[in-house]
Amino acid sequence: MKPLQILAAILLPAASFALAGRAVNDLPGRINADGRLLRIRVEGEGSPAVVLEIGLGGPLEVWDLVQPEVARFTKVFAYDRIGAVDAKPMLTGVEIAHELRTALRNAGVEPPYILVGQSFGGVYNRIFASLYPNEVAGMVLLDPTQEEFLDWLRIHYPKEMLSKEIVKNWAEGEGVWETLDQLKVAAPLPDIPIVLVTGTKFIDDPMRIKTLPVWTAMHAKWVTAQSEGRHVLAPDSGHGVEVEVPKLVVSLIREVVNQARREAAAADAHRVAATQIAERAEP
């Protein structure tokens, strides 16, 4: 296997960089996020809002099979970082989370949010949720990058790791290593529903055959350790879950949205009952 193929499958979205390059000039909209202009597309109405986070270097058009369907039952925000002019040599997950939060507010998309992250977007989701736990009502992670797996890969297949030479002059790529360090020291995630999907489609490739069992096991170990975590296997999908099995993705997002709505309604009913009891108790 050629260098970078393994990590590319883990870190990069299914869309090609050629598509990403063309998408820069096809702007569905831009929003200011702390001085950087991010490409966005907002559809639908309702709460909680779904926020779609693609992996490294991917265009928001990757969500074209998912976003319109989610918009049928709630507001959905897709964005990417490829149209922004990098103001610094490195962009980390914490900075991306701050920018995303600003972009959401400037676009009028209010919390709570259901975060949906593919590939390295799952890392960004986890950092966002650790920074703003009161604004996140659930997560759907699509074949996300797992830090423990990268540690394992570094030990067993060091030649397959991403080279720092490859990401030179690419701020988001340069920030991968610091982002992973930030993730390892991030605050615990809130007690929210978290669904993690692993693409387990068989591909007759020696490295995938060797690494997929470890990748899948580490996904299962991480998500089942979460208070409301659930692991879903997608045997008809590889890494590009949102493209290969979009109906599954939409279905899982709908489940998490509905669960968040039920919990919000129950909390509202509890507050109303508590207020009524307090009012009756007043002299």
Short mmCIF file of the C-alpha atoms (twelve columns), coordinates in Angstrom:
data_MODEL
# 
_entry.id   MODEL 
# 
loop_
_atom_site.group_PDB 
_atom_site.id 
_atom_site.type_symbol 
_atom_site.label_atom_id 
_atom_site.label_alt_id 
_atom_site.label_comp_id 
_atom_site.label_asym_id 
_atom_site.label_seq_id 
_atom_site.Cartn_x 
_atom_site.Cartn_y 
_atom_site.Cartn_z 
_atom_site.pdbx_PDB_model_num 
ATOM 1   C CA . MET A 1   0.000   0.000  0.000  1 
ATOM 2   C CA . LYS A 2   1.287   3.450  -0.919 1 
ATOM 3   C CA . PRO A 3   2.190   5.900  1.885  1 
ATOM 4   C CA . LEU A 4   -0.749  7.856  3.271  1 
ATOM 5   C CA . GLN A 5   -3.450  5.527  2.001  1 
ATOM 6   C CA . ILE A 6   -4.317  4.240  5.464  1 
ATOM 7   C CA . LEU A 7   -4.374  7.619  7.170  1 
ATOM 8   C CA . ALA A 8   -6.101  9.220  4.218  1 
ATOM 9   C CA . ALA A 9   -8.915  6.720  4.657  1 
ATOM 10  C CA . ILE A 10  -9.078  7.603  8.339  1 
ATOM 11  C CA . LEU A 11  -8.676  11.361 8.232  1 
ATOM 12  C CA . LEU A 12  -10.027 12.490 4.886  1 
ATOM 13  C CA . PRO A 13  -13.644 12.614 3.730  1 
ATOM 14  C CA . ALA A 14  -14.911 10.585 0.833  1 
ATOM 15  C CA . ALA A 15  -15.020 13.555 -1.574 1 
ATOM 16  C CA . SER A 16  -11.989 14.319 -3.658 1 
ATOM 17  C CA . PHE A 17  -9.829  17.375 -3.279 1 
ATOM 18  C CA . ALA A 18  -10.664 18.190 -6.904 1 
ATOM 19  C CA . LEU A 19  -14.303 18.584 -5.863 1 
ATOM 20  C CA . ALA A 20  -13.175 20.677 -2.915 1 
ATOM 21  C CA . GLY A 21  -11.222 22.965 -5.211 1 
ATOM 22  C CA . ARG A 22  -14.181 23.504 -7.524 1 
ATOM 23  C CA . ALA A 23  -16.483 24.084 -4.560 1 
ATOM 24  C CA . VAL A 24  -14.488 27.078 -3.333 1 
ATOM 25  C CA . ASN A 25  -15.863 29.147 -6.187 1 
ATOM 26  C CA . ASP A 26  -19.393 27.781 -5.898 1 
ATOM 27  C CA . LEU A 27  -20.423 29.508 -2.723 1 
ATOM 28  C CA . PRO A 28  -23.849 28.715 -1.278 1 
ATOM 29  C CA . GLY A 29  -23.158 31.440 1.299  1 
ATOM 30  C CA . ARG A 30  -20.445 32.749 3.552  1 
ATOM 31  C CA . ILE A 31  -20.523 33.726 7.186  1 
ATOM 32  C CA . ASN A 32  -17.938 35.605 9.167  1 
ATOM 33  C CA . ALA A 33  -16.348 33.594 11.939 1 
ATOM 34  C CA . ASP A 34  -13.817 35.652 13.852 1 
ATOM 35  C CA . GLY A 35  -12.442 37.152 10.662 1 
ATOM 36  C CA . ARG A 36  -12.511 33.994 8.506  1 
ATOM 37  C CA . LEU A 37  -15.266 33.535 5.940  1 
ATOM 38  C CA . LEU A 38  -16.724 30.032 6.113  1 
ATOM 39  C CA . ARG A 39  -18.913 28.501 3.415  1 
ATOM 40  C CA . ILE A 40  -22.304 27.551 4.833  1 
ATOM 41  C CA . ARG A 41  -25.678 26.175 3.806  1 
ATOM 42  C CA . VAL A 42  -28.677 26.322 6.157  1 
ATOM 43  C CA . GLU A 43  -31.919 24.485 5.388  1 
ATOM 44  C CA . GLY A 44  -35.103 23.573 7.224  1 
ATOM 45  C CA . GLU A 45  -36.663 24.752 10.467 1 
ATOM 46  C CA . GLY A 46  -36.915 23.368 13.963 1 
ATOM 47  C CA . SER A 47  -34.955 22.533 17.063 1 
ATOM 48  C CA . PRO A 48  -32.560 21.046 17.933 1 
ATOM 49  C CA . ALA A 49  -30.505 22.148 14.952 1 
ATOM 50  C CA . VAL A 50  -28.265 19.596 13.276 1 
ATOM 51  C CA . VAL A 51  -24.688 20.687 12.545 1 
ATOM 52  C CA . LEU A 52  -22.842 18.733 9.847  1 
ATOM 53  C CA . GLU A 53  -19.054 18.634 10.244 1 
ATOM 54  C CA . ILE A 54  -16.996 17.093 7.443  1 
ATOM 55  C CA . GLY A 55  -13.458 15.840 7.883  1 
ATOM 56  C CA . LEU A 56  -10.202 17.404 6.765  1 
ATOM 57  C CA . GLY A 57  -10.364 19.374 3.548  1 
ATOM 58  C CA . GLY A 58  -13.859 18.302 2.489  1 
ATOM 59  C CA . PRO A 59  -16.532 20.493 0.880  1 
ATOM 60  C CA . LEU A 60  -20.014 20.858 2.367  1 
ATOM 61  C CA . GLU A 61  -21.396 19.339 -0.843 1 
ATOM 62  C CA . VAL A 62  -20.419 15.951 0.591  1 
ATOM 63  C CA . TRP A 63  -23.656 16.245 2.612  1 
ATOM 64  C CA . ASP A 64  -25.902 16.650 -0.458 1 
ATOM 65  C CA . LEU A 65  -27.560 13.261 0.084  1 
ATOM 66  C CA . VAL A 66  -28.138 13.925 3.790  1 
ATOM 67  C CA . GLN A 67  -28.870 17.605 4.357  1 
ATOM 68  C CA . PRO A 68  -32.094 17.937 2.302  1 
ATOM 69  C CA . GLU A 69  -33.595 14.899 4.016  1 
ATOM 70  C CA . VAL A 70  -32.698 16.154 7.502  1 
ATOM 71  C CA . ALA A 71  -34.197 19.530 6.566  1 
ATOM 72  C CA . ARG A 72  -37.566 17.805 6.316  1 
ATOM 73  C CA . PHE A 73  -37.717 17.489 10.103 1 
ATOM 74  C CA . THR A 74  -35.402 20.131 11.588 1 
ATOM 75  C CA . LYS A 75  -32.979 22.945 10.818 1 
ATOM 76  C CA . VAL A 76  -29.659 21.710 9.473  1 
ATOM 77  C CA . PHE A 77  -26.403 23.627 9.078  1 
ATOM 78  C CA . ALA A 78  -23.582 22.423 6.813  1 
ATOM 79  C CA . TYR A 79  -20.288 24.225 6.432  1 
ATOM 80  C CA . ASP A 80  -16.681 23.749 5.464  1 
ATOM 81  C CA . ARG A 81  -13.354 25.414 5.976  1 
ATOM 82  C CA . ILE A 82  -11.900 25.215 2.462  1 
ATOM 83  C CA . GLY A 83  -13.067 28.667 1.333  1 
ATOM 84  C CA . ALA A 84  -11.397 30.473 4.218  1 
ATOM 85  C CA . VAL A 85  -8.137  32.324 3.855  1 
ATOM 86  C CA . ASP A 86  -5.776  30.972 6.506  1 
ATOM 87  C CA . ALA A 87  -4.608  33.829 8.694  1 
ATOM 88  C CA . LYS A 88  -2.144  31.628 10.571 1 
ATOM 89  C CA . PRO A 89  0.100   28.676 9.751  1 
ATOM 90  C CA . MET A 90  -1.852  26.275 11.979 1 
ATOM 91  C CA . LEU A 91  -5.532  25.794 12.754 1 
ATOM 92  C CA . THR A 92  -6.423  23.523 15.672 1 
ATOM 93  C CA . GLY A 93  -9.594  21.833 16.845 1 
ATOM 94  C CA . VAL A 94  -10.178 24.338 19.634 1 
ATOM 95  C CA . GLU A 95  -9.920  27.213 17.175 1 
ATOM 96  C CA . ILE A 96  -12.261 25.439 14.765 1 
ATOM 97  C CA . ALA A 97  -14.791 24.928 17.565 1 
ATOM 98  C CA . HIS A 98  -14.654 28.631 18.459 1 
ATOM 99  C CA . GLU A 99  -15.092 29.598 14.799 1 
ATOM 100 C CA . LEU A 100 -17.998 27.190 14.334 1 
ATOM 101 C CA . ARG A 101 -19.792 28.541 17.381 1 
ATOM 102 C CA . THR A 102 -19.372 32.093 16.117 1 
ATOM 103 C CA . ALA A 103 -20.555 31.102 12.634 1 
ATOM 104 C CA . LEU A 104 -23.649 29.398 14.055 1 
ATOM 105 C CA . ARG A 105 -24.577 32.459 16.098 1 
ATOM 106 C CA . ASN A 106 -23.931 34.833 13.203 1 
ATOM 107 C CA . ALA A 107 -26.102 32.652 10.962 1 
ATOM 108 C CA . GLY A 108 -28.928 32.709 13.513 1 
ATOM 109 C CA . VAL A 109 -28.686 28.979 14.289 1 
ATOM 110 C CA . GLU A 110 -29.264 28.728 18.017 1 
ATOM 111 C CA . PRO A 111 -28.505 25.823 20.361 1 
ATOM 112 C CA . PRO A 112 -29.125 23.111 21.297 1 
ATOM 113 C CA . TYR A 113 -27.233 21.277 18.563 1 
ATOM 114 C CA . ILE A 114 -27.008 17.712 17.324 1 
ATOM 115 C CA . LEU A 115 -23.430 17.379 16.094 1 
ATOM 116 C CA . VAL A 116 -22.808 15.057 13.140 1 
ATOM 117 C CA . GLY A 117 -19.159 14.483 12.300 1 
ATOM 118 C CA . GLN A 118 -17.517 12.329 9.648  1 
ATOM 119 C CA . SER A 119 -13.908 11.169 9.859  1 
ATOM 120 C CA . PHE A 120 -11.776 13.870 11.543 1 
ATOM 121 C CA . GLY A 121 -14.984 15.873 11.912 1 
ATOM 122 C CA . GLY A 122 -15.786 13.527 14.787 1 
ATOM 123 C CA . VAL A 123 -12.703 14.823 16.589 1 
ATOM 124 C CA . TYR A 124 -13.904 18.396 16.062 1 
ATOM 125 C CA . ASN A 125 -17.362 17.398 17.358 1 
ATOM 126 C CA . ARG A 126 -15.909 16.012 20.559 1 
ATOM 127 C CA . ILE A 127 -13.814 19.116 21.171 1 
ATOM 128 C CA . PHE A 128 -16.841 21.357 20.549 1 
ATOM 129 C CA . ALA A 129 -19.006 19.333 22.939 1 
ATOM 130 C CA . SER A 130 -16.319 19.394 25.632 1 
ATOM 131 C CA . LEU A 131 -16.026 23.187 25.342 1 
ATOM 132 C CA . TYR A 132 -19.762 23.918 25.138 1 
ATOM 133 C CA . PRO A 133 -21.506 21.003 26.871 1 
ATOM 134 C CA . ASN A 134 -24.701 22.954 27.573 1 
ATOM 135 C CA . GLU A 135 -25.194 23.632 23.867 1 
ATOM 136 C CA . VAL A 136 -25.007 20.053 22.602 1 
ATOM 137 C CA . ALA A 137 -27.988 17.684 22.817 1 
ATOM 138 C CA . GLY A 138 -26.570 14.698 20.949 1 
ATOM 139 C CA . MET A 139 -23.946 13.425 18.518 1 
ATOM 140 C CA . VAL A 140 -23.799 11.117 15.500 1 
ATOM 141 C CA . LEU A 141 -20.214 10.180 14.616 1 
ATOM 142 C CA . LEU A 142 -19.608 8.633  11.197 1 
ATOM 143 C CA . ASP A 143 -16.531 6.403  11.054 1 
ATOM 144 C CA . PRO A 144 -14.717 8.966  13.193 1 
ATOM 145 C CA . THR A 145 -10.997 9.245  13.708 1 
ATOM 146 C CA . GLN A 146 -10.062 7.604  17.010 1 
ATOM 147 C CA . GLU A 147 -6.951  8.831  18.806 1 
ATOM 148 C CA . GLU A 148 -6.206  5.416  20.307 1 
ATOM 149 C CA . PHE A 149 -6.183  3.877  16.846 1 
ATOM 150 C CA . LEU A 150 -3.674  6.436  15.600 1 
ATOM 151 C CA . ASP A 151 -1.451  5.599  18.568 1 
ATOM 152 C CA . TRP A 152 -1.730  1.914  17.644 1 
ATOM 153 C CA . LEU A 153 -1.021  2.656  13.976 1 
ATOM 154 C CA . ARG A 154 2.046   4.688  14.877 1 
ATOM 155 C CA . ILE A 155 3.474   1.670  16.728 1 
ATOM 156 C CA . HIS A 156 2.550   -1.077 14.276 1 
ATOM 157 C CA . TYR A 157 2.627   0.701  10.908 1 
ATOM 158 C CA . PRO A 158 4.632   3.916  11.330 1 
ATOM 159 C CA . LYS A 159 5.247   4.286  7.599  1 
ATOM 160 C CA . GLU A 160 1.506   4.690  7.023  1 
ATOM 161 C CA . MET A 161 1.244   7.754  9.258  1 
ATOM 162 C CA . LEU A 162 0.596   11.204 7.851  1 
ATOM 163 C CA . SER A 163 3.821   13.024 7.018  1 
ATOM 164 C CA . LYS A 164 4.213   16.601 8.186  1 
ATOM 165 C CA . GLU A 165 5.773   17.357 4.832  1 
ATOM 166 C CA . ILE A 166 2.520   16.502 3.074  1 
ATOM 167 C CA . VAL A 167 0.471   19.060 5.036  1 
ATOM 168 C CA . LYS A 168 2.977   21.883 4.831  1 
ATOM 169 C CA . ASN A 169 1.282   25.233 4.068  1 
ATOM 170 C CA . TRP A 170 -2.142  23.767 4.933  1 
ATOM 171 C CA . ALA A 171 -3.264  25.236 8.249  1 
ATOM 172 C CA . GLU A 172 -5.852  22.583 9.115  1 
ATOM 173 C CA . GLY A 173 -3.505  19.748 8.197  1 
ATOM 174 C CA . GLU A 174 -0.684  21.304 10.200 1 
ATOM 175 C CA . GLY A 175 -3.013  21.359 13.210 1 
ATOM 176 C CA . VAL A 176 -3.805  17.636 13.245 1 
ATOM 177 C CA . TRP A 177 -1.223  16.713 15.883 1 
ATOM 178 C CA . GLU A 178 -2.037  19.582 18.247 1 
ATOM 179 C CA . THR A 179 -5.743  18.896 17.770 1 
ATOM 180 C CA . LEU A 180 -5.244  15.290 18.862 1 
ATOM 181 C CA . ASP A 181 -3.325  16.505 21.913 1 
ATOM 182 C CA . GLN A 182 -6.218  18.873 22.717 1 
ATOM 183 C CA . LEU A 183 -8.661  16.003 22.424 1 
ATOM 184 C CA . LYS A 184 -6.727  13.863 24.883 1 
ATOM 185 C CA . VAL A 185 -6.945  16.538 27.607 1 
ATOM 186 C CA . ALA A 186 -10.449 17.784 26.785 1 
ATOM 187 C CA . ALA A 187 -13.162 17.874 29.442 1 
ATOM 188 C CA . PRO A 188 -15.514 14.874 29.633 1 
ATOM 189 C CA . LEU A 189 -18.407 14.887 27.209 1 
ATOM 190 C CA . PRO A 190 -21.869 15.761 28.519 1 
ATOM 191 C CA . ASP A 191 -24.362 12.983 29.227 1 
ATOM 192 C CA . ILE A 192 -26.058 12.999 25.834 1 
ATOM 193 C CA . PRO A 193 -27.047 10.398 23.241 1 
ATOM 194 C CA . ILE A 194 -24.009 9.476  21.121 1 
ATOM 195 C CA . VAL A 195 -24.284 7.149  18.131 1 
ATOM 196 C CA . LEU A 196 -21.065 5.993  16.468 1 
ATOM 197 C CA . VAL A 197 -21.223 4.331  13.062 1 
ATOM 198 C CA . THR A 198 -18.359 2.157  11.825 1 
ATOM 199 C CA . GLY A 199 -18.134 1.399  8.118  1 
ATOM 200 C CA . THR A 200 -17.250 -2.306 7.974  1 
ATOM 201 C CA . LYS A 201 -17.618 -3.008 4.243  1 
ATOM 202 C CA . PHE A 202 -15.145 -5.651 3.106  1 
ATOM 203 C CA . ILE A 203 -12.441 -4.329 0.820  1 
ATOM 204 C CA . ASP A 204 -9.837  -6.790 -0.428 1 
ATOM 205 C CA . ASP A 205 -6.884  -4.732 0.674  1 
ATOM 206 C CA . PRO A 206 -4.185  -6.203 2.931  1 
ATOM 207 C CA . MET A 207 -3.860  -3.157 5.171  1 
ATOM 208 C CA . ARG A 208 -7.604  -2.717 5.609  1 
ATOM 209 C CA . ILE A 209 -7.937  -6.395 6.469  1 
ATOM 210 C CA . LYS A 210 -5.273  -5.960 9.142  1 
ATOM 211 C CA . THR A 211 -6.521  -2.667 10.569 1 
ATOM 212 C CA . LEU A 212 -10.329 -2.833 10.325 1 
ATOM 213 C CA . PRO A 213 -10.799 -5.207 13.311 1 
ATOM 214 C CA . VAL A 214 -8.712  -2.873 15.497 1 
ATOM 215 C CA . TRP A 215 -10.501 0.223  14.147 1 
ATOM 216 C CA . THR A 216 -13.895 -1.349 14.856 1 
ATOM 217 C CA . ALA A 217 -12.944 -2.587 18.323 1 
ATOM 218 C CA . MET A 218 -11.622 0.813  19.359 1 
ATOM 219 C CA . HIS A 219 -14.805 2.483  18.131 1 
ATOM 220 C CA . ALA A 220 -16.869 0.032  20.189 1 
ATOM 221 C CA . LYS A 221 -14.737 0.464  23.294 1 
ATOM 222 C CA . TRP A 222 -14.929 4.239  23.193 1 
ATOM 223 C CA . VAL A 223 -18.628 4.699  22.466 1 
ATOM 224 C CA . THR A 224 -19.880 2.033  24.892 1 
ATOM 225 C CA . ALA A 225 -17.944 3.803  27.643 1 
ATOM 226 C CA . GLN A 226 -20.146 6.871  27.132 1 
ATOM 227 C CA . SER A 227 -23.209 7.167  29.346 1 
ATOM 228 C CA . GLU A 228 -25.649 7.039  26.405 1 
ATOM 229 C CA . GLY A 229 -23.401 5.606  23.704 1 
ATOM 230 C CA . ARG A 230 -24.466 3.202  20.980 1 
ATOM 231 C CA . HIS A 231 -22.365 1.453  18.340 1 
ATOM 232 C CA . VAL A 232 -23.815 0.821  14.871 1 
ATOM 233 C CA . LEU A 233 -22.067 -1.255 12.205 1 
ATOM 234 C CA . ALA A 234 -22.553 -0.339 8.545  1 
ATOM 235 C CA . PRO A 235 -21.565 -3.396 6.470  1 
ATOM 236 C CA . ASP A 236 -22.561 -1.661 3.206  1 
ATOM 237 C CA . SER A 237 -20.269 1.282  3.801  1 
ATOM 238 C CA . GLY A 238 -16.608 2.089  3.911  1 
ATOM 239 C CA . HIS A 239 -15.280 5.356  5.306  1 
ATOM 240 C CA . GLY A 240 -17.673 7.629  3.399  1 
ATOM 241 C CA . VAL A 241 -20.754 6.717  5.421  1 
ATOM 242 C CA . GLU A 242 -22.682 9.889  4.558  1 
ATOM 243 C CA . VAL A 243 -22.278 9.115  0.816  1 
ATOM 244 C CA . GLU A 244 -22.494 5.326  0.804  1 
ATOM 245 C CA . VAL A 245 -25.454 4.822  3.183  1 
ATOM 246 C CA . PRO A 246 -27.151 8.237  3.485  1 
ATOM 247 C CA . LYS A 247 -30.525 6.727  4.447  1 
ATOM 248 C CA . LEU A 248 -28.936 5.139  7.506  1 
ATOM 249 C CA . VAL A 249 -27.321 8.449  8.445  1 
ATOM 250 C CA . VAL A 250 -30.612 10.353 8.128  1 
ATOM 251 C CA . SER A 251 -32.425 7.701  10.155 1 
ATOM 252 C CA . LEU A 252 -29.897 7.882  12.998 1 
ATOM 253 C CA . ILE A 253 -29.968 11.681 13.013 1 
ATOM 254 C CA . ARG A 254 -33.758 11.574 13.206 1 
ATOM 255 C CA . GLU A 255 -33.578 9.186  16.170 1 
ATOM 256 C CA . VAL A 256 -31.219 11.467 18.096 1 
ATOM 257 C CA . VAL A 257 -33.255 14.576 17.230 1 
ATOM 258 C CA . ASN A 258 -36.461 12.916 18.442 1 
ATOM 259 C CA . GLN A 259 -34.796 11.755 21.645 1 
ATOM 260 C CA . ALA A 260 -33.528 15.280 22.319 1 
ATOM 261 C CA . ARG A 261 -37.013 16.656 21.722 1 
ATOM 262 C CA . ARG A 262 -38.571 14.169 24.139 1 
ATOM 263 C CA . GLU A 263 -36.020 15.039 26.808 1 
ATOM 264 C CA . ALA A 264 -36.558 18.772 26.269 1 
ATOM 265 C CA . ALA A 265 -40.335 18.353 26.518 1 
ATOM 266 C CA . ALA A 266 -39.982 16.359 29.737 1 
ATOM 267 C CA . ALA A 267 -37.692 19.013 31.204 1 
ATOM 268 C CA . ASP A 268 -40.178 21.746 30.263 1 
ATOM 269 C CA . ALA A 269 -43.038 19.826 31.859 1 
ATOM 270 C CA . HIS A 270 -40.977 19.374 35.012 1 
ATOM 271 C CA . ARG A 271 -40.231 23.105 35.179 1 
ATOM 272 C CA . VAL A 272 -43.897 23.991 34.693 1 
ATOM 273 C CA . ALA A 273 -44.962 21.573 37.433 1 
ATOM 274 C CA . ALA A 274 -42.294 22.917 39.800 1 
ATOM 275 C CA . THR A 275 -43.436 26.496 39.129 1 
ATOM 276 C CA . GLN A 276 -47.071 25.603 39.764 1 
ATOM 277 C CA . ILE A 277 -46.183 23.883 43.045 1 
ATOM 278 C CA . ALA A 278 -44.151 26.899 44.127 1 
ATOM 279 C CA . GLU A 279 -46.989 29.265 43.269 1 
ATOM 280 C CA . ARG A 280 -49.532 27.230 45.230 1 
ATOM 281 C CA . ALA A 281 -47.203 27.193 48.202 1 
ATOM 282 C CA . GLU A 282 -46.999 30.997 48.314 1 
ATOM 283 C CA . PRO A 283 -49.067 32.577 51.116 1 
# 
